[in-house]
């Protein structure tokens, strides 16, 4: 591989391109074809032969699927294309999502034999969420049953009507389709009778149009055309500016060293540079970049600096996590995809504490593992997407650490929220300490997560204390009072507080803040305003028409919502939504009662009120008062000694009396006070 300076001179345009697909669409084969056609490799590998350039991990070669995101760089014409190959299996969709925030372009691979799958639509929505210009490559067109026209029609119906056949760009029908993409394109079409190539490129970059290319990666058909389109859509390297970068992945090198994969968004990243940042818990860190690497599959080259627009790997960054911004980069949004099942880890002949440490290391690479340790039960739990990810975690623990584990039955990850506003009060005043916090808890729409803000006048509480309170509220998830599940869809607003000029320390407000949130949730529980949420699937169920009655009966039994079945020939399609708790094993049942002819496509649609909340709450037997690390009670001081006040008596003992009538509606501008909401 040439040096960084040589590469910078050799190319005038560049792009970071993501390769995404549903499983078995042929994405890895397409990556091999791109490498071969560009001259990067002399012989194209194959997944079934176990010699693909990018699926070099033993786990990937054994299973024949991509598990970890990889990168490769090729040069085509005067363009440097840096590809990020992402996993296609649904169990590793979170790994794919983490790469989207650093992409300039994306190639969505669709198998001509399978068409648009449920996971294809999940990827499409993620690409829309992260505003990534997308090219669709329809693969496996060499198969006998492949029908390019039918696939294009399906893409337009199920993904976006703006998908167009790029090979027919000059045809009047396609020109008319592109003219409807926006007003400028229509005006140009009416003036000149066509849409210029530059206008088409602009439409694609703004996600107003989506080129569709057809080919067969196995036969090297269509790879050249795809590279040409990607080169045309690439742009010149960004001009120099303040340094900023985004971490999209954290992994381990061959020697076990921690490696952070980043995209440089602005300025230049140099080896030995000192970088600073803040952890998820608010702690400041400062690390020196030991080494910068440019990876091409399994191989890498060490360089001294990396310019803006490039992806690279950095060692020495011990505290960064996927999604973190470096330098001037702003913070990223939380991921859309997350596990919905929680598993107990069962060590086989090894120490449970060693297992916890090893899993915590894996959680640095995949934060969504959600590794937790229960001191009371002396057990470790992890959150996983499914059975395949479960097997991969087992293999990683065995290969890296020599630890053999199993997993107990998966349990549903519930969440909690409130349905009406409530004010929580927390007071922490043992001897020579003092802090009081009043927080307004308000419900938010589904999918909002937890937002934070303040309405407390600075005359009542200094800005520094207010910042500290909000930082304390943000630094950890908060447990609800129904089953102890994390709270969501809620805004926490600071409305009042008090500090002592002599006795208040930073940790005092942390205690008061935690207690205020918990005290408010206890009030909501007492008033019947707490809501238990459960994950729901959006599903498509395709079964032979002869068994559609059985399918509808099953769906009703599983508390699913669905539309009337649509019969097409010998098959019937049912579309709807249902609880994960009742539907998670249904795919196996469908395969059994349809003799393999039926298929269930399901993806997480979000959280909704639990269909059997009373039963779940009763079975959990959760006592919020006994959860001492999350106590709702407060500590007051009398005659030089601290004493505990039960949660329901705290408002009467509080030292501050805020005026609820004075609360004003939340304004988006309030978020700027703390830099985020």
C-alpha positions in Angstrom: 0.0 0.0 0.0 1.4 3.5 -0.8 2.0 6.0 1.9 -0.5 8.6 3.0 1.1 11.4 1.1 1.3 9.3 -2.1 -2.4 8.4 -1.8 -3.4 12.0 -1.2 -1.6 13.1 -4.5 -3.0 10.1 -6.5 -6.7 10.9 -5.8 -8.7 14.0 -6.1 -12.0 12.6 -4.7 -12.9 10.3 -1.9 -15.7 8.6 -0.1 -16.4 6.3 2.8 -18.8 3.7 1.5 -20.8 1.2 3.6 -21.8 -2.2 2.3 -25.1 -3.4 3.8 -27.4 -6.3 3.1 -29.7 -8.9 4.6 -28.0 -12.2 5.2 -27.2 -14.4 2.1 -27.7 -11.4 -0.3 -24.1 -11.9 -1.5 -22.6 -8.8 0.0 -19.2 -10.4 0.8 -19.1 -11.8 -2.7 -19.7 -8.3 -4.0 -16.9 -7.0 -1.9 -14.5 -9.6 -3.4 -15.7 -8.5 -6.9 -15.0 -4.9 -6.2 -11.5 -5.7 -4.9 -10.8 -7.8 -7.9 -12.1 -5.4 -10.5 -10.1 -2.5 -9.0 -6.9 -4.6 -9.0 -6.6 -4.7 -5.3 -6.4 -8.5 -5.3 -5.4 -11.0 -8.0 -7.8 -13.8 -7.1 -11.3 -13.2 -5.7 -12.1 -15.3 -2.6 -15.4 -17.1 -1.9 -17.4 -17.4 1.3 -18.1 -21.1 0.7 -14.3 -21.7 0.2 -13.5 -19.8 3.4 -10.9 -17.5 1.7 -12.8 -14.2 1.4 -10.5 -11.3 2.0 -12.8 -9.5 4.5 -14.2 -12.5 6.4 -10.9 -13.5 7.8 -11.9 -14.0 11.4 -12.1 -17.8 12.3 -15.6 -17.3 13.6 -16.7 -15.8 10.3 -15.0 -18.5 8.2 -16.5 -21.2 10.3 -20.1 -19.8 10.1 -19.9 -18.3 6.6 -21.3 -14.9 7.7 -19.9 -11.5 8.4 -19.8 -10.8 12.2 -17.4 -7.8 12.5 -17.3 -4.7 10.4 -14.1 -4.5 8.3 -12.6 -1.9 6.1 -10.8 -1.9 2.8 -9.6 0.9 0.5 -9.4 0.8 -3.3 -8.6 3.4 -6.0 -10.9 3.7 -9.0 -10.3 6.3 -11.6 -9.2 9.4 -9.6 -11.2 8.4 -6.5 -10.2 6.7 -3.3 -13.1 4.6 -2.0 -12.9 3.3 1.6 -15.4 0.5 2.1 -16.8 -0.6 5.4 -18.2 -4.1 5.1 -20.9 -4.6 7.7 -22.6 -7.8 9.1 -25.8 -8.9 7.3 -27.2 -11.2 10.0 -30.0 -9.6 12.1 -28.2 -10.6 15.3 -25.4 -8.2 14.4 -27.4 -5.3 13.1 -26.2 -3.0 15.9 -22.6 -3.5 14.6 -23.9 -2.4 11.1 -25.8 0.6 12.6 -22.6 1.9 14.4 -20.9 2.4 11.0 -23.7 4.5 9.4 -22.8 7.7 11.2 -19.4 7.9 9.4 -20.6 7.0 5.9 -20.6 9.3 2.9 -22.4 6.7 0.7 -24.0 3.3 1.1 -24.5 0.3 -1.1 -27.6 -1.7 -0.1 -27.3 -5.2 -1.6 -30.6 -7.0 -2.3 -30.7 -10.6 -3.6 -32.7 -11.0 -6.8 -34.0 -14.4 -5.5 -35.1 -13.0 -2.1 -36.1 -9.4 -2.9 -36.8 -7.0 -0.1 -36.6 -8.8 3.3 -37.7 -7.6 6.7 -34.1 -6.8 7.6 -33.7 -4.9 4.3 -36.4 -2.5 5.4 -34.8 -2.1 8.8 -31.5 -1.2 7.1 -33.4 1.2 4.8 -34.9 3.0 7.8 -31.5 3.3 9.4 -30.0 4.8 6.3 -32.8 7.3 6.3 -32.3 8.0 10.0 -28.6 8.8 9.4 -29.3 10.6 6.1 -26.9 8.4 4.0 -27.1 8.6 0.2 -27.8 5.1 -1.0 -27.2 3.0 -4.1 -29.1 -0.3 -4.4 -27.2 -3.2 -6.0 -29.5 -6.1 -7.0 -27.3 -9.2 -6.9 -27.6 -12.8 -8.1 -29.3 -11.8 -11.4 -27.7 -14.9 -13.0 -30.2 -17.1 -11.2 -32.9 -18.7 -13.4 -35.8 -17.2 -11.4 -34.4 -13.7 -11.2 -36.6 -10.9 -12.7 -35.0 -7.5 -12.7 -38.2 -5.7 -13.5 -40.1 -7.4 -10.7 -37.3 -6.6 -8.2 -37.3 -2.9 -9.2 -41.1 -2.7 -8.8 -40.7 -4.3 -5.3 -38.0 -1.8 -4.4 -40.3 1.1 -5.4 -43.2 -0.3 -3.5 -41.5 -1.4 -0.3 -38.5 1.0 0.0 -39.0 4.2 -2.0 -40.7 5.2 -5.2 -37.6 7.2 -6.1 -35.6 4.0 -6.8 -34.7 4.1 -10.5 -32.9 1.9 -13.0 -29.5 3.6 -13.4 -28.7 1.7 -16.6 -31.7 3.3 -18.3 -30.9 6.8 -17.1 -31.3 8.3 -20.6 -34.7 6.8 -21.2 -37.6 9.2 -21.2 -39.6 7.3 -18.6 -36.7 7.4 -16.1 -36.1 11.1 -16.9 -39.7 11.9 -16.1 -39.4 9.9 -12.8 -36.3 11.9 -11.8 -38.0 15.2 -12.8 -40.6 14.6 -10.0 -38.0 14.3 -7.3 -37.9 18.1 -6.5 -38.8 21.5 -8.0 -35.4 22.3 -9.4 -35.3 19.0 -11.3 -38.8 19.6 -12.7 -37.9 23.1 -13.8 -34.8 21.8 -15.6 -36.8 19.1 -17.2 -39.5 21.5 -18.5 -36.8 23.9 -19.8 -34.5 21.4 -21.5 -36.5 18.2 -21.9 -34.2 16.3 -19.6 -32.4 16.1 -16.2 -28.7 16.7 -16.4 -26.1 14.2 -14.9 -25.0 16.8 -12.4 -28.7 17.3 -11.3 -29.0 13.5 -10.9 -25.9 13.3 -8.7 -27.3 16.1 -6.6 -30.6 14.3 -6.2 -28.8 11.1 -5.1 -26.6 12.9 -2.6 -29.7 14.5 -1.1 -31.6 11.2 -0.9 -34.1 12.4 -3.4 -33.3 9.6 -5.8 -31.8 6.1 -5.4 -29.9 4.5 -8.3 -30.5 0.7 -8.8 -27.9 -1.4 -10.5 -28.2 -5.0 -11.4 -25.6 -7.7 -11.7 -24.0 -10.9 -10.4 -21.1 -10.5 -8.0 -20.1 -14.2 -8.4 -19.7 -13.7 -12.1 -18.1 -10.2 -11.7 -21.1 -8.6 -13.5 -22.0 -5.1 -12.5 -19.0 -4.4 -10.3 -17.5 -2.0 -12.8 -20.7 -0.1 -13.2 -21.1 0.2 -9.4 -17.5 1.5 -9.0 -18.2 4.1 -11.7 -21.4 5.3 -9.9 -19.6 5.5 -6.6 -16.7 7.5 -8.1 -19.2 9.9 -9.7 -20.9 10.5 -6.4 -17.6 11.0 -4.4 -16.5 14.6 -3.6 -13.2 16.3 -3.1 -11.5 16.0 0.3 -12.8 18.5 2.9 -10.7 21.6 3.4 -8.6 21.9 6.5 -10.3 23.0 9.7 -10.4 22.3 13.4 -9.8 18.6 14.2 -12.9 16.4 14.8 -13.4 12.7 14.5 -16.1 10.1 15.2 -15.4 6.6 16.7 -17.5 4.0 15.0 -16.0 0.8 16.4 -13.8 -0.5 19.2 -11.9 -3.8 18.8 -8.8 -5.7 19.6 -5.6 -6.1 17.6 -3.7 -9.4 17.2 -1.8 -8.8 20.4 -4.9 -7.9 22.4 -4.3 -4.2 22.2 -7.4 -1.9 22.2 -8.0 -0.4 18.8 -10.5 2.5 18.1 -11.7 2.8 14.6 -12.5 6.4 13.7 -13.4 8.6 10.8 -11.6 12.0 10.7 -14.3 14.6 10.0 -12.1 17.7 10.0 -8.5 18.7 10.3 -5.8 16.0 10.6 -5.3 13.3 13.1 -1.6 12.7 14.0 0.2 10.0 15.8 1.3 11.0 19.4 -1.4 13.7 19.5 -3.0 14.2 22.9 -6.8 13.8 22.8 -9.3 14.6 25.6 -12.9 13.7 26.1 -15.6 12.7 28.6 -16.8 9.2 29.5 -20.5 8.3 29.7 -20.3 8.8 33.4 -19.0 12.4 33.0 -15.4 11.7 33.9 -12.7 13.5 31.9 -10.0 11.5 30.2 -6.8 12.4 28.4 -4.9 9.9 26.1 -2.1 10.0 23.6 -2.6 8.4 20.2 0.1 5.7 20.2 -0.2 4.5 16.6 -2.4 5.2 13.5 -3.2 2.3 11.2 -4.8 2.1 7.8 -6.5 -1.3 7.5 -7.1 -3.2 4.3 -8.9 -6.4 5.4 -6.6 -8.3 7.7 -3.5 -6.2 6.9 -2.6 -2.7 8.0 -0.1 0.0 7.4 1.2 2.3 10.1 1.1 6.0 9.1 2.0 9.3 10.8 -1.1 11.2 10.1 -4.6 10.8 8.6 -6.4 13.6 6.7 -10.1 14.6 6.9 -12.5 12.2 5.2 -10.5 9.1 5.9 -11.2 6.2 8.2 -8.4 4.7 10.3 -7.6 2.8 13.5 -5.9 4.4 16.5 -4.3 2.6 19.5 -3.8 4.3 22.9 -7.4 5.6 23.3 -8.4 3.7 26.4 -11.7 5.3 27.2 -13.5 6.0 24.0 -16.7 4.0 23.0 -18.5 3.5 19.7 -20.3 6.7 18.8 -18.0 9.1 20.7 -17.0 12.3 19.1 -13.4 13.6 19.3 -12.2 17.2 19.1 -14.9 19.5 17.7 -17.3 16.6 16.8 -20.7 17.0 18.3 -22.4 14.2 20.2 -24.2 11.5 18.4 -27.7 10.2 18.9 -28.4 7.0 20.7 -28.7 3.8 18.6 -32.1 2.8 17.2 -31.5 -0.9 17.5 -31.0 -2.6 20.9 -31.4 -6.1 22.3 -34.7 -7.1 23.8 -33.6 -10.3 25.6 -31.6 -10.6 28.8 -29.6 -13.8 29.6 -28.1 -15.2 32.7 -24.5 -16.3 32.1 -23.6 -19.8 33.5 -19.9 -20.4 33.9 -18.7 -23.9 33.2 -15.9 -24.7 35.6 -14.5 -21.1 35.7 -14.7 -18.2 38.1 -17.8 -16.0 37.7 -15.8 -12.9 38.4 -13.3 -13.7 35.6 -16.3 -14.2 33.3 -17.7 -10.8 34.3 -14.3 -9.1 33.6 -14.1 -10.8 30.2 -17.6 -9.8 29.3 -17.0 -6.2 30.4 -14.1 -6.2 27.9 -16.4 -7.4 25.1 -18.9 -4.7 26.1 -16.2 -2.1 25.3 -16.5 -3.3 21.7 -20.3 -3.7 21.8 -21.9 -1.4 24.5 -25.3 -2.9 23.8 -24.2 -6.1 25.6 -25.3 -4.4 28.8 -23.2 -6.6 31.1 -24.4 -6.4 34.7 -23.3 -8.0 37.9 -25.7 -8.8 40.7 -23.9 -8.8 44.1 -27.0 -10.3 45.8 -27.4 -13.2 43.4 -23.7 -13.5 42.5 -24.5 -13.7 38.8 -23.7 -12.1 35.5 -26.3 -11.1 32.9 -25.9 -9.9 29.3 -28.3 -8.6 26.6 -28.2 -10.3 23.3 -29.9 -10.0 19.9 -30.4 -13.7 19.4 -29.0 -17.3 19.2 -26.2 -16.6 16.7 -24.8 -13.7 18.7 -25.0 -15.9 21.8 -22.8 -18.5 20.0 -20.3 -15.8 19.0 -20.0 -14.4 22.5 -19.4 -18.0 23.8 -16.7 -18.5 21.1 -15.0 -15.1 21.9 -14.8 -15.9 25.6 -13.3 -19.3 24.9 -10.8 -18.1 22.2 -9.6 -14.9 24.0 -9.9 -15.9 27.6 -10.2 -19.7 27.8 -13.6 -19.3 29.6 -16.4 -21.7 28.8 -19.9 -20.5 29.5 -23.5 -21.3 28.8 -26.6 -19.1 28.9 -29.9 -19.5 30.7 -33.3 -18.9 29.1 -33.7 -15.4 27.7 -36.0 -13.0 29.6 -37.8 -10.0 28.1 -36.2 -6.6 28.7 -39.1 -4.5 29.9 -39.1 -0.7 30.3 -41.2 1.7 32.4 -42.6 5.2 32.0 -45.2 7.5 33.5 -48.5 8.8 32.0 -48.8 12.0 34.0 -46.4 14.7 35.4 -45.1 14.3 38.9 -42.5 16.3 41.0 -39.9 14.3 42.8 -38.0 15.7 45.8 -34.6 14.5 47.1 -32.7 15.7 50.1 -29.3 14.6 51.4 -28.1 16.1 54.6 -26.0 13.9 56.8 -23.7 15.8 59.1 -21.6 18.4 57.2 -23.3 17.7 53.9 -26.2 19.4 52.2 -28.2 19.2 48.9 -31.8 19.4 47.9 -33.2 18.8 44.4 -36.7 19.1 43.0 -37.3 17.4 39.6 -40.3 17.6 37.4 -40.9 14.2 35.6 -43.1 14.4 32.5 -44.1 11.7 30.0 -42.8 11.9 26.4 -44.0 10.2 23.2 -42.9 6.7 22.5 -39.3 6.3 21.3 -38.2 9.6 22.9 -35.9 8.0 25.5 -35.0 10.2 28.5 -34.5 14.0 28.0 -33.1 16.5 30.5 -33.4 20.2 31.1 -33.8 23.0 33.7 -36.3 25.7 34.6 -34.6 26.6 37.8 -33.6 30.3 38.1 -29.9 30.9 38.5 -30.8 33.4 41.4 -32.0 30.3 43.3 -29.3 27.9 42.4 -25.9 28.7 40.7 -25.4 27.5 37.2 -22.5 25.2 38.2 -24.7 23.4 40.6 -27.5 23.1 38.0 -25.0 21.6 35.5 -23.8 19.1 38.1 -27.4 18.0 38.9 -28.2 17.4 35.2 -24.9 15.6 34.7 -25.7 13.4 37.7 -29.2 12.7 36.3 -27.7 11.7 32.9 -24.8 9.6 34.1 -26.8 6.3 34.6 -30.1 4.6 33.7 -32.8 4.9 36.3 -34.9 2.0 37.4 -38.7 2.1 37.5 -40.8 1.1 40.5 -43.0 -1.6 38.9 -40.4 -4.3 38.0 -37.2 -2.4 38.3 -36.9 -1.9 34.6 -35.1 1.2 33.1 -37.3 4.2 32.6 -37.8 5.8 29.2 -40.0 8.2 27.3 -39.6 10.8 30.1 -38.3 14.3 30.5 -36.5 15.2 33.8 -36.5 18.9 34.4 -34.8 20.6 37.3 -37.3 23.1 38.9 -35.7 23.9 42.2 -32.8 23.2 44.4 -30.6 24.4 47.3 -27.0 24.3 48.2 -25.1 25.3 51.4 -22.3 27.7 51.0 -20.1 25.7 53.4 -21.2 22.1 53.5 -22.3 21.2 50.0 -20.0 18.9 48.0 -20.4 17.5 44.5 -21.4 14.1 45.7 -24.2 15.5 47.8 -26.2 16.5 44.7 -25.6 13.1 43.1 -27.4 11.5 46.1 -30.1 14.1 46.2 -30.7 13.8 42.4 -31.0 10.0 42.5 -33.4 10.2 45.4 -35.5 12.9 43.7 -36.0 10.8 40.6 -36.9 7.7 42.7 -39.2 9.6 45.0 -41.1 11.0 42.0 -41.5 7.5 40.5 -42.8 6.2 43.8 -45.4 8.9 43.8 -46.4 8.0 40.3 -46.7 4.3 41.3 -48.8 5.2 44.3 -51.1 7.2 42.0 -51.4 4.5 39.4 -49.5 6.6 36.8 -46.6 4.2 36.1 -46.8 2.2 32.8 -45.0 -1.0 32.1 -43.6 -1.2 28.5 -42.6 -4.3 26.5 -40.9 -4.7 23.1 -43.1 -5.3 20.1 -42.2 -6.8 16.7 -43.4 -5.6 13.3 -43.9 -8.8 11.3 -44.8 -10.2 7.9 -46.1 -13.7 8.0 -46.2 -15.6 4.7 -48.0 -19.0 4.8 -49.8 -21.3 2.3 -53.4 -20.1 1.9 -54.6 -23.4 3.2 -53.3 -22.8 6.7 -54.0 -19.1 7.0 -56.8 -19.8 9.5 -54.3 -21.5 11.8 -52.0 -18.5 11.5 -54.7 -16.0 12.4 -55.7 -18.0 15.4 -52.1 -18.1 16.6 -51.7 -14.4 16.1 -54.9 -13.6 18.1 -53.6 -15.9 20.9 -50.3 -14.0 20.9 -52.1 -10.7 21.4 -50.9 -9.5 18.0 -52.5 -6.7 15.9 -52.8 -7.4 12.1 -54.5 -6.5 8.9 -56.6 -8.8 6.8 -54.5 -11.4 5.0 -53.7 -10.8 1.3 -53.9 -13.9 -0.8 -51.6 -14.1 -3.9 -51.9 -17.4 -5.6 -51.1 -20.3 -3.2 -49.6 -18.0 -0.5 -51.2 -15.6 1.9 -49.4 -12.6 3.6 -50.3 -11.2 7.0 -48.8 -8.0 8.2 -49.0 -6.7 11.7 -47.4 -6.1 15.1 -47.1 -8.3 18.2 -45.4 -8.6 21.6 -41.8 -10.1 21.5 -42.7 -12.1 24.6 -45.3 -14.2 22.7 -43.8 -14.2 19.2 -40.1 -14.7 19.7 -40.2 -18.5 19.1 -43.0 -18.4 16.5 -40.8 -18.7 13.4 -39.9 -22.3 14.4 -43.6 -23.1 14.7 -44.4 -21.6 11.3 -41.7 -23.7 9.7 -43.1 -26.8 11.4 -46.8 -26.4 10.5 -46.2 -25.2 7.0 -43.5 -28.0 6.3 -41.0 -25.3 5.6 -43.1 -23.3 3.1 -44.0 -20.5 5.5 -41.8 -17.6 6.6 -41.9 -15.1 9.4 -40.0 -11.8 9.1 -39.9 -9.9 12.3 -38.1 -6.8 13.4 -38.2 -4.6 16.6 -40.9 -1.9 16.2 -40.3 -0.3 19.6 -41.9 -0.4 23.0 -45.6 -0.3 23.8 -47.7 -0.8 26.9 -47.3 -4.4 28.1 -50.2 -6.7 27.1 -50.2 -8.5 30.4 -48.7 -5.9 32.7 -50.4 -7.1 35.9 -49.2 -10.6 35.4 -45.6 -9.5 34.8 -45.6 -7.1 37.8 -46.9 -9.9 40.1 -44.4 -12.4 38.8 -41.5 -10.1 39.3 -42.3 -9.5 43.0 -40.2 -6.4 42.8 -40.2 -4.3 46.0 -38.9 -0.8 45.2 -38.4 0.0 48.9 -36.1 -3.0 49.3 -33.9 -1.8 46.4 -31.5 0.0 48.6 -29.1 1.2 45.9 -32.1 3.0 44.4 -33.8 4.3 47.6 -36.6 6.9 47.3 -36.0 8.0 50.9 -34.1 11.1 51.9 -31.7 12.0 54.7 -32.3 15.0 56.9 -30.3 16.4 59.8 -31.5 17.2 63.3 -29.4 18.0 66.4 -26.2 17.3 64.6 -27.2 13.8 63.4 -28.6 12.5 60.1 -31.9 10.6 60.0 -33.9 8.9 57.2 -37.3 10.3 56.1 -39.6 7.9 54.2 -40.3 8.9 50.6 -43.9 9.8 51.2 -43.0 12.3 53.9 -40.1 14.0 52.1 -42.2 16.8 50.4 -43.5 17.9 53.8 -39.9 18.1 55.2 -38.4 19.8 52.2 -36.6 23.1 52.6 -37.6 24.5 49.2 -41.2 25.1 48.1 -41.3 25.5 44.3 -44.4 27.0 42.7 -45.9 24.5 40.2 -47.9 27.3 38.6 -44.7 28.9 37.6 -43.5 26.0 35.4 -43.4 27.1 31.8 -43.5 24.7 28.8 -40.2 23.2 27.8 -38.4 25.0 25.0 -35.9 23.4 22.6 -33.6 26.4 23.3 -33.3 25.1 26.9 -31.2 22.2 25.6 -28.4 24.6 24.6 -27.9 25.4 28.3 -26.5 22.0 28.8 -25.4 21.3 25.3 -27.9 18.4 24.7 -31.3 17.2 25.7 
